[in-house]
Amino acid sequence: MPLHCRALPAVLLAACIPLIPIRSFAATEALKAWTAASDTILAHVGKAGQSPSGPPALGNLSSTSAAGTIVTLSRAGRTRACQGSLHPEAATLDEEAVRLARAVADGDPRYPAVRSSEVAGLTLRVSLVRAIHPVSRPDALNPSRDGLWLRGGPAGEKNAIILPGEAKTARYMADEAMRRADIQAGDTVEWFRLDLEWHEAPLVPITSIAGGK
């Protein structure tokens, strides 16, 4: 995001700035989706040899049902490219990660396509949406653990998502979501807490961090 997107299930463009997430107790699926996304991006930019498993073969991917997924590339803490959707288009989790990873490699509309020369400096984060809970206000959210989704406008056409670790306070999460969604005076606004599971590591893996609920 910025997450200027049409009504879901439109693709979400995420300005994800992953910081230090808490540890997940169920990061296995996020790790598998991360691996599928990493292999896809590296193969797409001609660096498949830097992936331990090489380009993914769809027949070998997980059969776990797809979930809302956000795939983010960052460099030095700043977003390089991000694509995601709260409602998956693919049938399985890994296929959805592959679909979004291809879109990330081709280039978030705000950025040029990813180049092979820059992969060593990129970090990949794959976030899985496990639950969406309506909230009256986001004041009680934990910004290191919870995601925030704002939906607003006359037809719910204005959207923004703040991922865990992207904000230090719940107030900043709300203000930043309003800014990204371009909410104007008089716009109807709905708030949702996102329960997320994620895995984050350098695109050319060295160490990794998992997080979520």
Residue pairs with C-beta under 8 A, 6 or more apart in sequence:
1 12
1 13
1 14
1 15
1 16
1 82
1 84
1 159
1 160
1 161
1 180
2 13
2 15
2 110
2 160
2 180
3 12
3 13
3 14
3 15
3 159
3 160
3 161
3 180
3 181
4 13
4 158
4 159
4 160
4 180
4 181
4 182
5 11
5 12
5 13
5 159
6 157
7 155
7 156
7 157
8 85
8 86
8 87
8 159
9 85
9 86
9 87
9 88
9 89
10 85
10 159
11 83
11 84
11 85
11 103
12 70
12 83
12 84
12 85
12 86
12 159
12 161
13 82
13 83
13 84
13 108
13 109
13 110
14 70
14 72
14 79
14 82
14 83
14 84
14 161
14 163
15 79
15 82
15 166
15 180
16 70
16 72
16 74
16 79
16 82
16 125
16 127
16 163
16 166
17 74
17 77
17 78
17 79
17 163
17 165
17 166
18 72
18 74
18 77
18 123
18 125
18 163
18 164
18 165
18 166
18 198
18 200
19 77
19 144
19 165
19 166
20 144
20 165
20 209
21 144
21 145
21 164
21 165
21 198
21 200
21 209
21 210
21 211
21 212
22 144
22 145
22 211
22 212
23 210
23 211
24 30
24 197
24 198
24 199
24 210
24 211
24 212
24 213
25 213
26 197
26 212
27 197
27 198
27 199
27 210
27 211
27 212
29 62
29 64
29 93
29 128
29 197
30 126
30 127
30 128
30 197
30 198
30 199
30 210
30 212
31 199
31 208
31 210
32 62
32 64
32 93
32 94
33 62
33 69
33 93
33 94
33 96
33 97
33 126
33 128
33 199
34 97
34 124
34 125
34 126
34 199
34 200
34 201
34 208
35 53
35 56
36 56
36 61
36 62
36 94
36 97
36 98
36 101
37 71
37 97
37 98
37 100
37 101
37 104
37 124
37 126
38 51
38 101
38 124
38 201
38 203
38 205
39 48
39 51
39 53
39 54
39 55
39 56
40 55
40 56
40 97
40 98
40 101
40 102
40 105
41 73
41 101
41 104
41 105
41 114
41 119
41 124
41 203
42 48
42 50
42 51
42 55
42 119
42 203
42 204
43 51
43 54
43 55
43 56
44 101
44 102
44 105
44 106
44 114
45 105
45 114
45 115
45 116
45 119
46 116
47 116
47 119
47 204
48 54
48 55
50 119
50 204
52 205
56 94
56 98
58 95
58 98
61 92
61 94
61 95
61 98
62 92
62 93
62 94
63 92
64 92
64 93
64 94
65 91
65 92
65 93
66 88
66 89
66 90
66 91
66 92
66 93
66 95
66 96
67 88
67 93
67 96
67 128
67 129
67 130
68 84
68 85
68 86
68 87
68 88
68 128
68 129
68 132
69 84
69 85
69 88
69 93
69 96
69 97
69 100
69 126
69 127
69 128
69 129
70 82
70 83
70 84
70 85
70 100
70 126
70 127
70 129
70 161
70 163
71 82
71 83
71 84
71 97
71 100
71 101
71 103
71 104
71 124
71 125
71 126
71 127
72 79
72 81
72 82
72 84
72 104
72 124
72 125
72 126
72 127
72 163
73 79
73 80
73 81
73 82
73 104
73 114
73 122
73 123
73 124
73 203
74 80
74 122
74 123
74 125
75 118
75 121
75 122
75 123
76 121
79 108
80 108
80 111
80 114
80 118
80 122
81 104
81 105
81 107
81 108
81 111
81 114
82 104
82 108
83 100
83 103
83 104
83 108
84 100
84 127
84 161
85 96
85 100
86 129
86 132
86 149
86 161
88 96
89 96
89 99
90 96
90 98
90 99
93 128
97 126
104 114
105 113
105 114
106 113
107 113
107 114
114 122
119 203
119 204
120 203
120 204
122 202
122 203
123 200
123 201
123 202
123 203
124 200
124 201
124 202
124 203
125 198
125 199
125 200
126 198
126 199
126 200
127 147
127 163
127 164
127 196
127 197
127 198
127 212
128 196
128 197
128 198
128 212
129 147
129 194
129 195
129 196
130 195
130 196
130 197
130 212
130 213
131 194
131 195
132 149
132 192
132 193
132 194
132 195
133 192
133 193
133 194
133 195
134 190
134 191
134 192
135 141
135 191
135 192
135 193
136 191
137 174
137 191
138 148
138 170
138 173
138 174
138 177
138 191
138 193
139 170
139 171
139 174
140 170
141 148
141 170
141 173
141 193
142 170
143 162
143 164
143 165
143 166
143 167
143 168
143 169
143 170
143 172
143 173
144 164
144 165
145 164
145 211
145 212
145 213
146 164
146 193
146 194
146 195
146 196
147 161
147 162
147 163
147 164
147 193
147 194
147 195
147 196
148 161
148 162
148 173
148 174
148 177
148 191
148 192
148 193
148 194
149 159
149 160
149 161
149 177
149 191
149 192
149 193
149 194
150 158
150 159
150 160
150 161
150 174
150 177
150 178
150 181
150 183
150 189
150 190
150 191
150 192
151 158
151 159
151 189
151 190
151 192
152 158
152 159
152 181
152 183
152 187
152 188
152 189
152 190
153 181
153 183
153 187
153 188
154 187
154 188
156 190
158 181
158 182
158 183
158 187
159 181
160 176
160 177
160 178
160 179
160 180
160 181
161 177
161 194
162 173
162 176
162 177
163 196
163 198
164 196
164 198
164 211
164 212
165 211
166 173
166 176
167 173
167 176
174 191
178 189
183 189
195 212
195 213
196 211
196 212
196 213
197 211
197 212
197 213
198 210
198 211
198 212
199 208
199 209
199 210
199 211
200 208
200 209
200 210
200 211
201 207
201 208
201 209
